[in-house]
Each structure stands twice: as structure tokens, then as C-alpha cells.
């Protein structure tokens, strides 16, 4: 997808020339003179011109445009969508809790429940940002997803209520959800490995006992250093 944005300047648009295959050429003064080539027959590249009242506004517009183009790229590479609004995360959390309760016994349930609690962070954050009652909305959302009844129900950020994401037309790229889940689990595993290594080092130091001073080291208590 190619985008070309241009803004109307105060001095208007002057048609300079129209050459074969080049398209229309415009010259406009916007804090300097710029040439615009539009309606080309076989364009290979494009330019996106962004303007803002301040530098902060312009940076925000640039970030939003970059996010939008990244979403379009992900959809083109992997044309799969999942319901947004925390619907996918809540469904995974409910499935994990059901599996831990029915199939796993003893303390082995805790990793599944911890992962389910981590997935619920997304709908909980959406509920907090929408200004609604977080506990009540999460309880209602769990009831909708219980038994796989409402897999597409999530939190509407505009109203703060539970709604069907298919009716609201709220979707997320499946590739983004997959990569985010994979990265989060990999980071958690890495932290657990690091914690084990640090714990092992501490134990070795405890068992080694107090270190002895070398024979050549003599404590001066600052006398010789102070003169």
C-alpha cells in the first residue's frame, strides 16, 4: 500500500507541467518549496508528508502512522484476525483454569493458574482505562467465557461494557498476539533461569565462610591515609 498525503497551502496549487508517464507535477510552498508528483502511471515509491502545530504533535502523528502501516504490513503477511478487547486473553485464561482444575492435581496447578492470571492483565487494563468497575466487568467477562459460550466477548473501551467484538468490529492481528505471547513466555523462562543462577551463587558464597585477609594487608583505620 502506498500513501500520499498533501495539504492545501495558502498560496494554492499551481499546475506546472504534465509529462508523459510522469503524472501531474505540483509546486507548493510549505516552509520551503516542494515538488509533488501525483497520478503517475507506474509508481515505484512514494512520500508521506506530515505536518503538525508543534514538534510533539508531529512526533505523535508519525508514531501513529508507523503503527498503522505496521498493522497493514502484518495483515498482508498473515491475513488472520482475532477478536480484540481482551476477548482472546480472557478465553485463554478460562481454558487454562479449566484445564488446571480438571486435568492437573496438586501444586502442579499453580503454573497454569499463574499464566491464566497473567493473561487477564489485558482485559483488566482495558477496564481500568475505560473508567468502569474492574472487578464487576472481569466477573461478567468470565461468566460470558465460561464453557466456551462467548469466545468473542470483550470490553468495549468506549463504553466500558461487555460487548461482542464481532458486532463492534474490533479485531487484532493474530501475528501480533502470537508474537507477544511467545516473547512474554520466553522472558519469564529467562528470568527464572537467572534467578536459579543467582540463588546458586549466593549459596556457594554462604558455604565458603568468611574470607581471610592476606598477610600483607594491614588495617590502618584511615591514619596513614589521613596523614
SVG drawing of the C-alpha trace seen along z (x, -y; Angstrom):
<svg xmlns="http://www.w3.org/2000/svg" viewBox="-23 -33 76 68">
<polyline fill="none" stroke="black" stroke-width="0.4" points="0.0,0.0 1.3,-3.4 0.1,-6.6 0.4,-10.1 -0.8,-12.9 -0.6,-16.5 -2.1,-19.6 -3.5,-22.7 -1.2,-25.7 -2.4,-29.3 -0.9,-30.2 -2.9,-27.3 -1.7,-24.7 -0.1,-25.6 0.0,-23.1 3.5,-23.3 3.5,-20.6 2.2,-17.2 4.8,-15.0 4.4,-11.5 4.2,-8.9 5.3,-11.2 1.9,-12.4 0.9,-15.8 3.7,-17.9 2.8,-20.5 5.0,-23.0 3.9,-24.3 5.4,-26.4 5.2,-24.9 8.0,-26.2 10.0,-25.9 9.3,-24.8 8.4,-21.1 7.5,-19.3 4.7,-16.8 4.4,-14.1 0.9,-12.6 -1.2,-10.3 1.8,-8.6 1.2,-5.6 3.6,-3.1 4.8,-4.5 7.6,-2.6 7.9,-4.8 6.0,-7.4 6.5,-10.1 4.4,-10.8 4.3,-14.5 3.2,-15.1 2.6,-18.4 1.9,-19.4 1.5,-22.5 4.3,-21.5 7.2,-19.1 5.4,-16.9 2.3,-16.7 4.3,-15.9 6.1,-13.1 2.8,-11.6 1.4,-11.7 4.5,-10.0 4.2,-7.2 0.5,-6.7 1.3,-6.5 4.1,-4.0 1.8,-1.8 -0.9,-1.9 1.5,-0.9 2.9,1.9 -0.7,3.2 -1.3,3.2 2.0,5.0 1.2,7.7 -2.3,8.2 -0.7,8.6 1.9,11.1 -0.5,13.1 -4.2,12.3 -5.7,13.6 -7.6,11.7 -8.7,12.5 -11.3,10.7 -9.9,7.7 -10.9,6.0 -9.3,8.7 -11.6,11.4 -8.8,13.7 -6.8,13.3 -9.9,14.0 -10.8,17.1 -7.2,18.5 -7.3,17.7 -10.6,19.5 -9.3,22.5 -6.1,22.7 -8.1,22.5 -10.5,25.3 -7.6,27.5 -5.7,26.9 -8.8,27.7 -9.9,30.8 -6.7,32.4 -3.9,31.3 -3.6,32.2 -1.6,30.8 0.9,28.0 1.3,28.5 -1.8,26.4 -0.1,23.2 1.9,22.6 -1.3,22.9 -3.2,20.6 -0.3,18.1 -0.3,18.0 -4.1,17.5 -3.8,14.6 -1.1,13.0 -3.4,13.2 -6.2,11.5 -4.0,8.4 -5.1,7.2 -8.8,7.1 -8.2,5.7 -6.1,2.9 -8.8,2.1 -11.4,2.0 -9.3,-0.4 -8.6,-2.7 -12.3,-2.9 -13.2,-4.0 -15.5,-1.2 -15.8,1.1 -12.9,3.5 -14.0,6.4 -17.6,6.4 -16.5,6.3 -14.0,9.1 -16.5,11.2 -19.1,10.7 -16.5,11.4 -15.5,14.7 -19.2,15.7 -19.5,15.0 -16.5,17.1 -17.3,19.9 -17.8,23.1 -16.8,21.5 -20.2,19.7 -18.9,16.3 -15.5,16.6 -15.7,13.2 -16.9,11.1 -14.6,8.5 -14.5,5.0 -15.6,2.0 -13.1,-0.7 -15.5,-3.5 -18.4,-2.4 -16.6,-0.2 -19.2,2.5 -19.1,6.1 -19.8,6.5 -19.4,8.8 -16.2,7.8 -17.6,9.0 -20.5,6.6 -18.2,3.8 -15.8,4.7 -12.8,4.7 -10.1,7.1 -6.4,7.6 -3.8,9.2 -3.2,12.8 0.5,12.5 0.9,9.7 -0.9,11.7 1.2,14.8 4.5,13.0 3.5,11.1 2.6,14.3 5.7,16.1 8.0,13.2 6.4,12.9 6.8,16.7 10.4,16.6 11.2,13.7 9.6,15.4 11.7,18.5 14.8,16.5 14.1,14.7 13.5,18.0 16.9,19.3 18.7,16.2 17.0,16.4 18.3,20.0 21.8,19.0 21.8,16.1 20.5,18.3 23.2,20.9 25.9,18.2 24.6,16.9 24.5,20.4 28.2,21.0 29.2,17.8 27.5,18.7 29.2,22.1 32.6,20.6 32.8,18.9 34.4,15.5 37.4,14.6 40.8,14.1 42.9,11.1 46.2,11.5 49.3,11.3 50.5,8.2 47.2,6.3 47.2,4.2 44.3,2.1 45.2,-1.5 41.7,-2.8 42.5,-5.9 45.5,-7.1 48.1,-6.8 45.7,-7.9 44.8,-11.0 48.4,-11.7"/>
</svg>
